[in-house]
Amino acid sequence: MLSKKNLSVIDWLVIYVLLIIPFVNVVFILYALLSSKTNATFKNMIIAYILIAVIGIVLWFGVFAAAFASTFN
């Protein structure tokens, strides 16, 4: 599925379903990034997905830290 030149709508739906399942998404992301047969467009989408996740985690901890710090002032 990941090595096809053009991914169909069904392929993208399966990918998004796999990405919302906890722990399966980590394995799927690692498999897609480490496989040499992965479609370049899909690999770029996975990299963007990881960047968005990292930004979200950093923002989450930033807001949590700010809220936690404001409770002690």
MODELLER restraints for C-alpha pairs under 7 A, 6 or more apart:
rsr = mdl.restraints
at = mdl.atoms
rsr.add(forms.Gaussian(group=physical.xy_distance, feature=features.Distance(at['CA:1:A'], at['CA:11:A']), mean=6.98, stdev=0.5))
rsr.add(forms.Gaussian(group=physical.xy_distance, feature=features.Distance(at['CA:2:A'], at['CA:38:A']), mean=5.14, stdev=0.5))
rsr.add(forms.Gaussian(group=physical.xy_distance, feature=features.Distance(at['CA:2:A'], at['CA:39:A']), mean=5.79, stdev=0.5))
rsr.add(forms.Gaussian(group=physical.xy_distance, feature=features.Distance(at['CA:3:A'], at['CA:37:A']), mean=5.26, stdev=0.5))
rsr.add(forms.Gaussian(group=physical.xy_distance, feature=features.Distance(at['CA:3:A'], at['CA:38:A']), mean=4.89, stdev=0.5))
rsr.add(forms.Gaussian(group=physical.xy_distance, feature=features.Distance(at['CA:3:A'], at['CA:39:A']), mean=5.12, stdev=0.5))
rsr.add(forms.Gaussian(group=physical.xy_distance, feature=features.Distance(at['CA:4:A'], at['CA:39:A']), mean=6.53, stdev=0.5))
rsr.add(forms.Gaussian(group=physical.xy_distance, feature=features.Distance(at['CA:5:A'], at['CA:39:A']), mean=6.43, stdev=0.5))
rsr.add(forms.Gaussian(group=physical.xy_distance, feature=features.Distance(at['CA:18:A'], at['CA:24:A']), mean=6.50, stdev=0.5))
rsr.add(forms.Gaussian(group=physical.xy_distance, feature=features.Distance(at['CA:18:A'], at['CA:25:A']), mean=5.75, stdev=0.5))
rsr.add(forms.Gaussian(group=physical.xy_distance, feature=features.Distance(at['CA:19:A'], at['CA:25:A']), mean=4.46, stdev=0.5))
rsr.add(forms.Gaussian(group=physical.xy_distance, feature=features.Distance(at['CA:29:A'], at['CA:46:A']), mean=6.75, stdev=0.5))
rsr.add(forms.Gaussian(group=physical.xy_distance, feature=features.Distance(at['CA:32:A'], at['CA:38:A']), mean=6.05, stdev=0.5))
rsr.add(forms.Gaussian(group=physical.xy_distance, feature=features.Distance(at['CA:32:A'], at['CA:43:A']), mean=6.77, stdev=0.5))
rsr.add(forms.Gaussian(group=physical.xy_distance, feature=features.Distance(at['CA:33:A'], at['CA:43:A']), mean=6.26, stdev=0.5))
